[in-house]
Amino acid sequence: MHTKEYITAGKDLKQAKKALIMLHGRGAQASDILSLAPHLQVSDYALVAPQATNYTWYPYSFMANPNHNEPWLSSALDVVGEVVKDIEAAGIPKENIYFLGFSQGACLTLEYVTRNATKWGGVVAFTGGLIGDVLYTEKYKGDFAGTPVFIGTSDPDPHVPVRRVQDSTRILQGLHANVTEKVYPNMGHTVSQGEIDQANKLVFKS
């Protein structure tokens, strides 16, 4: 099971008006995802990057049956929820809480916000989709109320099929998220400058 461990950067939580939760990919560290921050328009945000136990949020593919990824998947979702509570306790409301993830962290990001749809500040998923061998739509509830969401991915990507990205977009749109999906030909499993530009334009614009 995961323990709630995270590193912070940017503004102090008690002084910032906005916070960004950054979720790293498989085999990475919280410091790795934080290294994206200088490229994003988040200089006035508190940055919070949780660390997955053993450097992975769940053991198998995000497209495996969710039961095969337990108890790690539920524990990872719980950690994100606890971080949200910590941020709220510091005085930052949900509408000023933002999320960003890459790869496995992008999948976890989308899964958490869609299970808890509300008016968030914004969501960025660099190569990810909702989790499951199929999409269990009964798990997704709430109303994003126009929350801006950017999802970028490569075609092809070795881990994330474009079809799953497209299906995830439709589910988020059904919960009233304002989703922009961009598919980049042969981008590879990485974060591109084009994606950074889109995230800044669509999500971190204020």
N, C-alpha and C positions, 0 to 999 in steps of 0.2 A: 504494500500500500504506500501511496505517496505521503510525504509529510509536507506541510506548508512551509516551504523555504523560497525566498525570493530575494533578488537584489534590486536596488533602486538607483535611479539617476534622475537628472533634470531637477525640477523644482521639488522642494519638500512638500510632502502630501498635505501638510497642514497650512501651507501657504499657497499652493496651486489651486486654480479654479477648474482645471481639467486634469484627467489622468488617462494614461495609455497602458493597457495590459498587453505585454508582448510575450508570445508563446513560441518557444524554439522547436526545431524539428528533431527527428529521431537521431540519436547519437551526438547531439549538440549540447551546448550549455547556455544558460541564461545570458551570459556575457556575449555570446555569439549573436543572438537576436538583437541585443542592445546596440551592437555595432551598426545597425541600420539607422539609429536615431539621428546622427548628424546629417543624414540625407533627407530627413523628413521635416516638415514644418511643425515641429513639436517643441520648440525651445521654451515655451511657457507651460509645458505639461509636466506633471509628475510621471515618471516612467517606472513601471513595476514589471519585472521579468521573473516569473516563477521558474524554479528548477525542478525538472522531473527526476524522481529517484531512478538511479541507474541510467540516466540520460535518455529515457524513452517514456512516453506517456502511456503507451499500451503495447503489448508484445507483437501482435500480428498486424497484417494489413488493415487499413481502415475499411476495406471492403469485405473483411471476414465477418462471419456471424458475430454480432456484438457479444454474445455469451462467451465466445472464445477469448475475447479481450478483457474479460472480467477476472478479478475485481479491479483491475488497473484502470479501465475506462471510467467506471463510476467514481473511483477515487480521484482521477484527474479532473473530472467535472466538479467534484466537491472542492478540490483545491482552488479552481477558478472562482467558484462561488464564494469561498472564504476570502479570497483576495478582493472580490467585489465588496463584500461586507466591510473589510478593513478600510477600503477607499471611502465608502459611504460614511463610516464612523469618523473619518477625518473631515467630513463636511462636504464631500463632493457628491452631488446627486447623480443618479443613473444617466440622465440626459447629457452629462459631461464626462461619462466614462466611455473610453474608446478601446477597441480591441484590434490587435494585429498578430498574425501568425504566419509561419512558413511551413509548408509541407505537412508533416504530422501535427505541428502546432496550428496550421491553418484549418485542418480538419477539426481539431479540438475547439478552435475558436468558433467555427460555424456551428458545430454541434451545441456548444454551450449557449450561444446567443439565440439560436432557433428554438431550443427547448425553453428558453426564458425570454421570449420576444417581448420587447418593450421599447420605449423611445430611448435608445442608447445614443451616445454621441456620434459613433460611426464604427464601421467594421472594415478591416482590410484582410483579405485572405490571399496570400501569395501561394498559389498551387495547392488547392485543397477542395474538399467537398464534404457533404454530410456523411455520417458514418453508418456502415451496415452492409451486409450482403445484398439487402434490398433496403429501400428507404421506409422506415417505420414511421409513417406520417402521424400516427396517434401520439407520438412523443413530442410533437412540435405544436406549441400553443402560444397564444398571446397576440400582440399587435405591435409591429415595429414602428407604426405611426410615422412612416417616411424616413426612418433611419437610413442614412447613406451607407451603402455597402459596395466595396470594390472587390471583385474576384478576378484574378489574373492566372492564366495557366498556359502551358505549352501544348502544341499539337504536333507530334505526340509527346506524351510524358510517360516515363517508365513506371510511375506509381499511381498516377491519377488520370483515369480515362476522361476525355472531354465530355462524354455523355453524362457522367456523374456530376461534373461541374454544371452542366446545363440543367439537369434535373434538380440540383440543389438550388440553382438560381430561381427556378419556377416555384419551389416551395417557399423560399424567402419572399418572393414577390406576392405569393398568396397570403402571406402574413403582413403585407403592406410595407415591405422594405423597398427602398429606392435603390435597386441593384444595377450596377454597371459591370458587365462581364466582358473580359477581353481575352481572346485566344490568340496567342502569338505563334506563328509557324516556326517549328524547329528551334524554339528558344532554349530548350534543355531544362533540367531540373535546377533552377536557380532563380534569383530575383534580378530582373532587368531594370535598366534605367527607365524604360518605358512604363513599367509598373510603378516605380517610385513616383514618376511624374503624375500618373493617374491618381495614385493615392493622395498626393499633395493637392491636386486639383479638385478631387471629388469629396475627400473625407477630411483632410487637415487644412481646409481652405480658409478657415476663420482665424 
